[in-house]
Amino acid sequence: MVWAPIALALMFAMPVLAAAAEPVKPASSFDTHQRVPWTTGNLQGSPDLPDPYTTERAFPKLKFVEPLSVGLVPGYGRFGVATRPGKIFTFEIRSDVNESQLLIDLQKTTYGLVFHPQFAQNGFFYLTYIHDDDPEIQNGSRLSRFHVPPGGPLIADPRTEQVLLEWPAGGHNGGCIRFGPDGYLYLATGDGSGIADGRLTGQDISDLLASILRIDVDHVDPGLAYFIPRDNPFVGVKGARGEVWAYGLRQVWKFSFDGQQRLWAGEVGQDLWEMIDLIQRGGNYGWSVKEGNHPFRPERPQGPTEIIPPLVEHNHADFRSITGGYVARSSRLPELNGAYVYGDYDTGKVWSLRLTGENVTEHHQLTDTQIRIVEFAHDLEGDVYLVDFAGGGFHRLVKSNVQVSTKPFPKKLSETGLFDSTKDLIPAQGLIPYSVNAPLWSDGAEKDRFLAIPGNSTMEFDTVVYPHGPDYADRGWRFPDGTVLVKTFSIDMEQGNPSSRRRLETRLLKFHKMPGDDDEYGAQLWLGYTYVWNDDQTDAELLDASGLDRVLTIQDAAAPGGQRQQVWRFPSRTECALCHTMASKYVLGVSTLQMNKTHNYGGVVANQLDVLNRLGLFVEKLPKPADELPRLVDYQDLTADLNLRARSYLHANCAHCHRKWGGGNADFELQASIPVSQTMTVNTRPGQGRFNLTDPRILVPGEPQRSLILERMKLEGLGRMPHVASRVVDEKAIAILTEWIASLNRKDALETAGAIHPRIPEVKAGPAE
């Protein structure tokens, strides 16, 4: 990558000693020359019972780039793996396997893979992929058959492709394919939209969308490349597509059959709910009249059959993007036999449920992982595997040996050892106050931040960069076991009057060192806890794992009647993990880009990196002076360059999701280290709906009115961005982004807008290589 010298000049022209974005005013001064150890920590154990399972690498010598689909290769004792870029591999199912073989390179975004049950005899396998992602194209998703010549190596020629079926792309494309016990091929299509069933296809059986299809690939109907089984539920129904087996499904992300020929599906919801469905012949699962058991657009016409409720559902405090699994039948973990094991892509949680007849008789969490669970697989013995999209590996469940702490977890903030006085918010000796360059928007709340490093332990300051295509960014700091980040949120109960400010919550993010967390995959465990302040503002109580909504009444002269109501979300423990992910390096604020700024230490104003360096908080001294290290800017600073203000805002508020493996559904990146031209936003067609804009794109240089990146920030309900941690529109940010997009009408602006990160020499090793 060539870094634009103009942008670097802009960055270095701004003095490092600029005013802090959110100056913190500690109740007492902080010694910036002599370190005081923090020794009062009292956060042992956990307030929750330990999970019965954890995970281990199943094939530790194998790693794939963005695996999406896995299937058994009949007759070969191998797994087949389809990766998103279109490379399909096979490998032997052995714990010590150290190589895979390329089956075919489709060079297209590939979603599904399945091998014919008679593959050993006929050499047929099937792929679903996107051949054109333009939502205006009628049929951008495709199901095709490919062929491996019998008797030879497992290598297929792309020229053997036979296209079987196509359906619209541009949103939820489905793509999961499995053979049923009846020998027919089943295919999930998705609603092709992304937001609120924009095509109004959920209850419509005249098309192939929002459905699970069932076709016979061994025979053909006239004019088709397959045969429609005559016992399909809508064969002969006027206007219906005979391929439809079940419908009303927003986005089935993985389904499977069990030994009793039952069809299980994980259905990704929209606003609030994720579902597990037991699919029946002709079943209607409600979308978009309902989302699970709950009304969504009840005024919309309903399909021809009654709506079937899900078996179970998870609200978005626990799950955000469900991944369907398998019914286990493993001799290794016999206690799980007969249990349906499934998980969540965003949160990494793994759950199981068990049916007795038609009733759910067991339903509980098995483990909480750091894995981007994009697929489950099962081997010939019925053992279940978790497939990690980000790390590229296979994992399996193993029994946990975590011991329950004999010391109770503190129920009150005053019991944590983090504050000498909770009433006055005076931190314990050794806690380090800090602030950030570009704060996360939190619905108008102000924040007091502290860093707690146990005893005399030290952090690893890391400015080494690792290339992820166009992404150049530091790996993130490394912290000692027991590190706690402390952040108190307060809000003015009268708009613009700081004297009316009340504390709402104090969030803790604690680092638990895990075995192997220094390996190349960077596995770490950061757990979030929320303490809710009492009405007297003297202490705060530990919130349970499920989170809480509370309505605040804000006195606001600009609101009708002089006041407005604002819903404040106290996050669940799971919601904390949605932003603090492996892809975002877990810790968002304590980073080089955010911490390289001045801070008011109770009257002493100094650069934070210099202070931490002087106090000996780093394993090694800073590699260079702070004014030569990268940083974001205060986006509210009107004297700063507009490009850098806008990119700093997007980095702080959006890039923890919108980055490689970050969890954002849209395939673009918003890190401040990337020039705009390389973020995959410029003139990119939206995949999640138009939102009533005329010919929208993610970002249209010079045209804010067509740029969805801005439009979705303006929303208060459906489709709002960010979709977590905020419910109030950031009007100042809207103004900044509007002005910035309007200014991006020159090529040089697109090339320089993101280069706020000075290039640091690359290395050839590390977790992200």
Residue pairs with C-beta under 8 A, 6 or more apart in sequence:
1 470
1 472
1 678
1 759
3 755
3 758
3 759
4 675
4 748
4 751
4 752
4 755
6 748
6 752
7 643
7 675
7 752
7 753
7 754
7 755
7 756
8 755
8 758
10 641
10 643
10 644
10 752
10 756
11 630
11 631
11 644
11 755
11 756
11 758
12 627
14 633
14 640
14 641
14 644
16 596
16 597
16 598
16 607
16 626
16 627
16 631
17 598
17 605
17 607
18 597
18 598
18 633
18 634
18 637
18 640
19 598
19 634
19 637
20 435
20 597
20 598
20 599
20 600
20 634
21 435
21 436
21 437
21 438
21 439
21 597
21 634
21 635
21 636
21 637
22 435
22 436
22 439
22 446
22 447
23 435
23 599
23 600
24 433
24 434
24 435
24 448
24 449
24 599
24 600
25 600
25 602
26 427
26 433
26 601
26 602
27 421
27 424
27 425
27 426
28 426
28 602
29 601
29 602
29 603
29 604
30 432
30 433
30 601
30 602
30 604
32 601
32 604
32 606
32 611
32 614
32 615
33 614
33 615
34 615
35 430
35 456
35 615
35 616
35 617
36 429
36 430
37 430
37 454
37 455
37 456
38 428
38 429
38 430
38 431
38 452
38 453
38 454
38 455
39 429
39 430
39 454
39 455
40 417
40 418
40 428
40 429
40 430
41 416
41 417
41 418
41 452
41 454
41 482
41 484
42 410
42 415
42 416
42 417
43 409
43 410
43 416
43 417
43 482
43 484
43 508
43 510
44 405
44 407
44 409
45 404
45 405
45 407
45 408
45 409
46 405
46 409
46 527
47 409
47 411
47 529
47 542
47 545
48 545
48 573
49 404
50 400
50 402
50 403
50 404
51 365
51 366
51 367
51 368
51 400
51 402
52 366
52 367
52 399
52 400
53 350
53 366
53 367
53 397
53 398
53 399
53 400
54 367
54 369
54 397
54 398
54 399
54 400
54 402
55 350
55 367
55 369
55 371
55 386
55 395
55 396
55 397
55 398
56 395
56 396
56 398
57 393
57 394
57 395
58 95
58 385
58 393
58 394
58 395
58 396
59 91
59 94
59 95
59 97
59 393
59 394
60 95
60 393
61 96
61 97
61 98
62 91
62 97
62 98
62 99
62 100
62 393
62 394
63 391
63 392
63 393
64 81
64 83
64 89
64 100
64 392
64 393
65 83
65 84
65 85
65 87
65 392
66 83
66 84
66 85
66 389
66 392
67 81
67 82
67 83
67 84
67 374
67 375
67 387
67 388
67 389
67 392
68 82
68 83
68 84
68 110
68 111
68 112
68 374
68 375
68 389
69 81
69 82
69 110
69 111
69 112
69 113
69 175
69 176
69 375
70 79
70 80
70 81
70 82
70 113
70 375
70 377
70 385
70 387
71 79
71 80
71 113
71 114
71 115
71 178
71 377
72 78
72 79
72 80
72 115
72 377
72 378
72 379
72 380
73 79
73 80
73 90
73 115
73 119
73 154
74 115
74 116
74 117
74 118
74 119
74 120
75 119
75 120
76 90
76 119
76 120
76 154
77 92
77 93
77 380
78 90
78 91
78 92
78 93
78 154
79 90
79 91
79 93
79 377
79 379
80 88
80 89
80 90
80 103
80 113
80 115
80 125
81 88
81 89
81 90
81 91
81 100
81 113
82 88
82 110
82 111
82 112
82 113
82 127
83 89
83 110
84 109
84 110
85 107
85 109
85 110
86 105
86 106
86 107
86 108
86 109
86 110
86 129
87 102
87 104
87 105
87 106
88 102
88 103
88 104
88 105
88 106
88 110
88 113
88 127
88 156
89 100
89 101
89 102
89 103
90 100
90 101
90 103
90 154
91 97
91 99
91 100
91 101
93 379
93 380
101 153
101 154
101 155
102 155
103 125
103 148
103 154
103 155
103 156
104 146
104 155
104 156
104 157
104 158
105 158
106 127
106 129
106 158
108 129
108 130
108 131
109 129
109 130
109 133
110 127
110 128
110 129
111 128
111 129
111 130
111 173
111 174
111 175
111 176
112 126
112 127
112 128
112 143
112 175
112 176
112 177
112 187
113 125
113 126
113 127
113 177
114 125
114 126
114 177
114 178
114 179
114 185
115 124
115 125
115 126
116 122
116 124
116 125
116 126
116 179
116 217
117 179
117 183
118 124
119 125
119 148
121 150
122 150
123 147
123 148
123 149
123 150
124 145
124 146
124 147
124 217
125 145
125 146
125 147
125 148
125 156
126 143
126 144
126 145
126 146
126 164
126 177
126 185
126 217
127 143
127 144
127 146
128 141
128 142
128 143
128 144
128 174
128 175
128 176
128 177
128 187
129 141
129 142
129 144
129 175
130 140
130 141
130 142
130 169
130 173
131 140
131 141
131 142
132 140
132 169
133 140
133 169
133 170
133 685
133 687
134 140
134 169
134 170
134 685
135 168
135 169
135 170
135 171
135 192
135 685
135 686
135 687
136 170
137 168
137 169
137 170
138 168
139 166
139 167
139 168
139 169
140 166
140 168
140 169
140 170
140 173
141 166
141 167
141 168
141 169
141 173
141 174
141 175
141 189
141 192
142 163
142 165
142 166
143 163
143 164
143 165
143 166
143 177
143 187
144 161
144 162
144 163
144 164
145 161
145 162
145 164
145 217
146 156
146 158
146 160
146 161
146 162
147 156
147 157
147 160
148 154
148 155
148 156
162 225
163 225
164 215
164 217
164 225
164 226
165 187
165 208
165 213
165 215
165 225
165 226
165 243
167 189
167 192
167 207
167 208
167 209
168 192
168 199
168 209
169 192
170 192
170 193
170 194
170 685
170 687
171 190
171 191
171 192
171 193
171 194
171 195
171 198
171 687
171 688
171 689
172 190
172 191
172 192
172 193
172 194
172 250
172 251
172 268
173 189
173 190
173 192
174 187
174 188
174 189
174 190
174 251
174 252
175 187
175 188
175 190
176 187
176 188
176 252
176 253
176 254
176 255
176 324
177 185
177 186
177 187
177 188
178 185
178 186
178 255
178 256
178 257
179 185
179 186
180 186
180 214
180 257
180 261
180 263
181 257
181 261
182 261
183 216
183 218
184 214
184 215
184 216
184 217
184 229
185 214
185 215
185 216
185 217
185 226
186 212
186 213
186 214
186 245
186 255
186 263
187 212
187 213
187 214
187 215
188 211
188 212
188 213
188 249
188 252
188 253
188 255
188 265
189 208
189 209
189 210
189 211
189 212
189 213
190 209
190 210
190 249
190 250
190 251
190 252
191 197
191 199
191 201
191 202
191 209
191 210
191 249
191 250
191 251
191 287
191 288
192 199
192 201
192 209
192 210
193 199
193 201
193 688
193 689
194 665
194 687
194 688
194 689
195 270
195 688
195 689
195 691
195 718
195 719
196 270
196 288
196 296
196 297
196 689
196 718
196 719
197 210
197 250
197 287
197 288
197 297
197 300
198 689
198 690
199 209
200 288
200 300
201 207
201 209
201 210
202 210
202 247
202 248
202 249
202 250
202 286
202 287
202 288
202 289
202 300
203 247
203 248
203 284
203 287
203 288
203 289
203 300
203 301
203 302
203 303
204 210
204 247
204 303
205 211
205 234
205 237
205 239
205 240
205 241
205 244
205 247
205 303
205 304
206 239
206 240
206 241
207 241
208 241
208 243
208 244
210 247
210 248
210 249
210 250
210 287
211 243
211 244
211 245
211 246
211 247
211 249
212 244
212 245
212 246
212 247
212 249
212 252
212 255
212 263
212 265
212 279
213 243
213 244
213 245
214 229
214 232
214 243
214 245
215 226
215 227
215 228
215 229
215 243
216 226
216 227
216 228
216 229
217 226
217 227
218 227
219 226
219 227
220 226
220 227
221 227
221 228
228 235
228 242
228 243
229 235
232 242
232 243
232 244
232 245
233 244
233 245
233 281
233 282
234 240
234 241
234 242
234 244
234 282
235 242
236 242
237 304
245 279
245 281
245 282
246 279
246 280
246 281
246 282
246 283
246 284
246 285
247 283
247 284
247 285
247 303
248 283
248 284
248 285
248 286
248 287
248 289
248 303
248 307
249 265
249 267
249 277
249 285
249 287
250 267
250 268
250 269
250 270
250 287
250 288
250 291
251 267
251 268
252 265
252 266
252 267
252 268
252 277
252 324
253 266
253 267
253 268
253 321
253 322
253 323
253 324
253 345
254 265
254 266
254 323
254 324
254 325
254 375
254 376
255 263
255 264
255 265
255 266
255 279
255 324
256 263
256 264
256 324
256 325
256 326
256 327
256 376
256 378
257 263
257 264
258 264
258 326
258 327
258 340
259 327
259 329
262 278
262 327
263 278
263 279
264 276
264 277
264 278
264 279
264 324
264 325
264 326
264 327
264 340
264 342
265 276
265 277
265 278
265 279
265 324
266 274
266 275
266 276
266 277
266 322
266 323
266 324
266 325
266 342
267 274
267 275
267 276
267 277
267 285
267 287
267 310
267 322
267 324
268 274
268 321
268 322
269 275
269 291
269 292
269 313
269 322
270 291
270 296
270 718
271 291
271 296
271 316
271 718
272 291
272 294
272 315
272 316
273 291
273 292
273 293
273 294
273 313
273 314
273 315
273 316
274 292
274 313
274 314
274 315
274 316
274 319
274 320
274 321
274 322
274 344
275 285
275 292
275 310
275 311
275 312
275 313
275 314
275 322
276 310
276 311
276 312
276 313
276 322
276 324
276 340
276 342
276 353
277 283
277 285
277 308
277 310
277 311
278 311
278 355
279 285
280 308
282 305
283 305
283 308
284 302
284 303
284 304
284 305
284 306
284 307
284 308
285 307
285 308
285 310
286 292
286 296
286 307
286 308
286 309
287 296
288 296
288 297
288 300
289 295
289 296
289 297
289 298
289 300
289 302
289 307
290 296
290 298
290 307
292 309
292 310
292 313
293 309
293 310
293 313
311 353
311 355
311 360
312 353
312 360
312 363
314 322
314 344
314 351
316 575
317 546
317 547
317 572
317 574
317 575
318 344
318 347
318 349
318 546
318 572
318 574
319 344
319 346
319 347
319 349
319 574
320 344
320 345
320 346
320 347
320 578
320 663
321 344
321 345
321 346
321 663
322 342
322 343
322 344
322 345
323 342
323 343
323 344
323 345
323 373
323 374
323 375
323 376
324 342
324 376
325 340
325 341
325 342
325 343
325 376
325 384
326 340
326 341
326 376
326 377
326 378
326 382
326 384
327 338
327 339
327 340
327 341
328 336
328 337
328 338
328 339
328 340
328 341
328 352
328 378
328 382
328 383
328 384
329 337
329 338
329 381
329 382
330 336
330 337
330 381
330 382
330 383
330 384
331 381
332 381
332 383
333 383
333 397
333 399
336 352
336 384
336 397
337 382
338 354
339 352
339 353
339 354
339 362
340 352
340 353
340 354
340 355
341 350
341 351
341 352
341 366
341 376
341 384
341 397
342 350
342 351
342 352
342 353
342 376
343 349
343 350
343 351
343 369
343 371
343 373
343 376
343 386
344 373
345 372
345 373
345 374
345 389
345 663
346 578
346 663
347 368
347 574
347 577
347 578
348 368
348 369
348 370
348 371
348 372
348 373
348 577
349 365
349 367
349 368
349 369
349 574
350 365
350 366
350 367
350 368
350 369
350 373
350 386
350 397
351 363
351 364
351 365
351 366
352 362
352 363
352 364
352 366
353 360
353 362
353 363
354 360
354 361
354 362
354 363
355 361
366 397
367 397
367 400
368 574
369 386
369 395
370 523
370 524
370 525
370 581
370 582
371 386
371 388
371 390
371 391
371 395
372 388
372 389
372 390
372 391
372 582
372 661
372 663
373 386
373 387
373 388
373 389
374 387
374 388
374 389
375 387
375 389
376 384
376 385
376 386
376 387
377 384
377 385
377 387
377 394
378 384
378 385
379 385
383 396
384 396
384 397
385 394
385 395
385 396
386 394
386 395
386 396
386 397
387 393
387 394
387 395
388 394
388 395
389 661
390 582
390 583
390 661
391 521
391 582
393 521
409 542
410 416
410 417
410 542
411 541
411 542
412 422
412 531
412 539
412 540
412 541
412 542
413 419
413 422
413 506
413 531
413 539
413 540
413 541
413 542
414 422
414 539
416 508
416 531
417 428
418 427
418 428
418 431
418 450
418 452
418 484
418 486
418 508
419 425
419 426
419 427
419 428
420 426
420 427
420 428
420 429
422 538
422 539
422 540
423 537
423 538
423 539
425 448
425 488
425 503
427 433
427 450
427 486
428 452
430 452
430 453
431 450
431 451
431 452
431 486
432 450
432 451
432 452
432 453
432 612
432 615
432 617
433 448
433 449
433 450
433 451
433 599
433 601
434 449
434 450
434 451
434 589
434 590
434 595
434 599
434 608
435 449
435 597
435 599
435 608
436 449
436 589
436 594
436 595
436 597
436 652
437 593
437 594
437 595
437 596
437 597
437 631
437 632
437 633
437 634
437 648
437 652
438 594
438 632
438 633
438 634
438 635
438 648
438 649
438 651
438 652
439 447
439 652
440 588
440 589
440 652
440 653
440 725
441 653
441 722
441 726
441 730
441 733
442 489
442 725
442 726
443 491
443 566
443 568
443 726
443 727
443 728
444 491
444 492
444 566
444 728
445 489
445 490
445 491
445 504
446 489
446 490
446 491
446 492
446 501
447 487
447 488
447 489
447 490
448 487
448 488
448 490
449 485
449 486
449 487
449 488
449 589
450 485
450 486
450 487
451 483
451 484
451 485
451 486
451 590
452 483
452 484
452 485
452 486
453 459
453 479
453 480
453 483
453 617
454 480
454 481
454 482
454 483
457 480
457 481
457 482
458 480
458 616
458 617
458 618
458 619
459 477
459 478
459 479
459 480
459 483
459 612
459 617
459 618
459 619
460 477
460 478
460 479
460 618
460 619
460 620
461 477
461 592
461 618
461 619
461 620
461 622
461 623
462 474
462 475
462 476
462 477
462 478
463 474
463 592
463 623
463 629
463 630
463 760
464 474
464 475
464 760
464 763
464 766
465 472
465 473
465 474
465 475
465 759
465 760
465 762
465 763
466 473
466 475
466 762
466 763
466 766
466 767
466 768
466 769
467 762
467 768
467 769
468 660
468 768
469 660
470 669
470 674
470 675
470 678
470 679
471 659
471 660
471 669
471 671
471 673
471 674
472 673
472 674
472 757
472 759
472 760
473 671
473 673
473 757
474 591
474 592
474 593
474 630
474 760
475 522
475 585
475 766
475 767
475 768
476 585
476 586
476 587
476 591
477 587
477 590
477 591
477 592
479 511
479 587
480 511
480 513
481 511
481 512
481 513
482 510
482 511
482 512
483 510
483 511
484 508
484 509
484 510
484 511
485 508
485 509
485 510
485 587
485 589
485 590
486 506
486 507
486 508
487 506
487 507
487 509
487 589
488 503
488 505
488 506
488 507
489 503
489 504
489 505
489 506
489 507
490 501
490 502
490 503
490 504
491 501
491 502
491 504
491 552
491 554
491 568
492 498
492 500
492 501
492 554
493 500
493 501
493 502
493 552
493 553
493 554
493 555
494 500
494 554
494 555
494 556
495 554
495 555
495 556
495 557
495 558
500 555
502 533
502 537
503 533
503 537
503 540
504 532
504 533
504 568
504 570
505 530
505 531
505 532
505 533
505 540
505 543
505 570
506 530
506 531
506 533
506 540
507 528
507 529
507 530
507 531
507 571
507 576
508 528
508 529
508 530
508 531
509 526
509 527
509 528
509 576
509 580
509 587
510 526
510 527
510 528
510 529
511 524
511 525
511 526
512 525
512 526
512 527
513 524
513 525
514 523
514 524
514 525
516 523
517 523
517 524
517 525
519 767
520 766
520 767
521 767
522 582
522 767
522 768
523 582
524 582
524 586
526 577
526 580
526 586
526 587
527 573
527 576
528 571
528 573
528 575
528 576
528 577
528 580
529 542
529 543
529 573
530 542
530 543
530 547
530 570
530 571
530 573
530 576
531 540
531 541
531 542
531 543
532 540
532 541
532 543
532 548
532 570
533 539
533 540
534 540
534 541
543 570
545 572
545 573
545 574
546 572
547 569
547 570
547 571
547 572
547 573
547 575
548 569
548 570
549 567
549 568
549 569
549 570
550 567
550 568
550 570
551 565
551 566
551 567
551 568
552 565
552 566
552 567
552 568
553 563
553 564
553 565
553 566
554 563
554 564
554 565
554 566
555 562
555 563
556 562
556 563
556 564
566 727
566 728
567 727
569 575
569 725
569 727
571 725
575 724
575 725
578 657
578 663
578 724
579 588
579 656
579 657
579 724
579 725
580 586
580 587
580 588
580 656
581 656
581 662
581 663
582 661
583 656
583 659
583 660
583 661
583 662
583 663
584 655
584 656
584 657
584 659
584 662
585 591
588 594
588 652
588 656
589 595
592 609
592 629
592 630
592 631
593 630
593 631
593 632
593 651
593 672
593 757
594 631
594 632
594 652
595 608
595 609
595 612
596 607
596 608
596 609
596 626
596 629
596 630
596 631
597 607
597 608
597 631
597 634
598 605
598 606
598 607
598 608
599 605
599 606
599 607
599 608
599 611
601 611
607 626
607 627
609 622
609 626
609 629
610 622
610 625
610 626
612 618
613 621
613 622
613 626
622 629
628 758
629 758
630 673
630 756
630 757
630 758
630 760
631 756
632 644
632 648
632 651
632 652
632 672
632 756
633 640
633 641
633 644
633 645
633 648
633 756
634 640
634 645
634 648
635 645
635 646
635 648
635 649
635 652
635 733
635 736
636 645
636 732
637 645
642 736
642 739
642 740
642 743
643 740
643 743
643 749
643 752
643 753
643 754
644 672
644 756
645 736
645 740
646 736
646 737
646 740
646 753
647 672
647 676
647 753
647 754
647 756
648 672
648 756
649 733
649 736
649 737
650 670
650 672
650 737
651 670
651 671
651 672
653 722
653 733
654 670
654 721
654 722
655 662
655 669
655 670
655 671
655 672
656 662
657 663
657 664
657 722
658 664
658 666
658 668
658 669
658 670
659 669
659 670
659 671
660 669
665 687
665 688
666 686
666 687
666 688
666 698
667 680
667 687
668 679
668 680
668 681
668 684
668 698
669 679
669 680
670 679
670 681
671 754
672 754
672 756
672 757
673 754
673 755
673 756
673 757
674 754
675 750
675 751
675 752
675 753
675 754
675 755
676 682
676 699
676 701
676 744
676 749
676 750
676 751
676 753
676 754
677 747
677 750
677 751
678 754
679 699
679 754
680 698
681 698
681 699
681 709
682 697
682 698
682 699
682 700
682 701
682 750
683 697
683 698
683 699
683 700
683 701
684 697
684 698
684 699
685 697
685 698
686 696
686 697
686 698
686 708
688 719
689 719
690 696
691 708
691 711
691 712
691 715
691 719
693 705
693 706
693 708
693 711
694 706
695 706
696 706
696 707
696 708
696 711
697 706
697 707
697 708
698 707
698 708
698 709
699 707
699 708
699 709
699 741
699 744
700 706
700 707
700 741
701 741
701 744
701 745
701 749
701 750
702 741
702 742
702 743
702 744
702 745
703 741
703 742
704 710
704 737
704 738
704 741
704 742
707 741
709 737
709 741
710 734
710 737
710 738
710 741
712 719
712 720
712 721
713 720
713 721
713 729
713 730
713 733
713 734
713 737
714 729
714 734
715 721
715 729
716 727
716 728
716 729
720 726
720 727
740 753
743 749
744 750
744 753
